[in-house]
């Protein structure tokens, strides 16, 4: 006789959209190179919408999370190709746009996933309460619940900078200058703007990042020629944690 006992339903696994991978090139820039490149890009590309409405640049603060054994930091230092970084990001010191993001790097390519948080959700997550993620409808929220639950992610460092950004629609090219990169040195209060911060780059003024899909148009590659042969494996997260060790 067939067993007609009802079986417990298996919880549905979150179905995520396939990751959209992009190239990401990073360069240290001194002030002279920046002045030259900024003038060139301003004449050839459009500033992104955030830069346009904020007078040319805008403030970004990211709060990074890591495991109790600093897994993400160690993977970067060890040169592991397949790795993740988790952060909360805000803009211009406001709480109207708060993003929980996971940036994945795989064999030189990068992909980013994110969900918007309310201020209440952000405060809960910073305090170690991530249960609300299970109540969110987005599959990525449930993935992040698993990340926090299994890895013990906790806030470890603040990364501040001013961003000047340019875009071009072909291949979704994005060129950014991240200036005055600073950290709060063990401070993790995302909305405390009275805590002191300190610059993290001594010999260079800023970081330029170039992101694109399959290929970088030749004319844009030529625009950035002054520094295109000095690409660096830069991590603002690692730069801002160097003072801890």
Helices and strands as residue ranges (DSSP letters): E 22-29, H 31-44, E 46-47, H 49-53, E 58-66, H 71-78, E 83-91, E 98-106, E 109-116, H 119-126, G 131-135, H 139-151, E 154-168, G 170-172, E 173-183, E 198-199, E 206-212, H 218-223, G 225-227, H 236-241, G 242-244
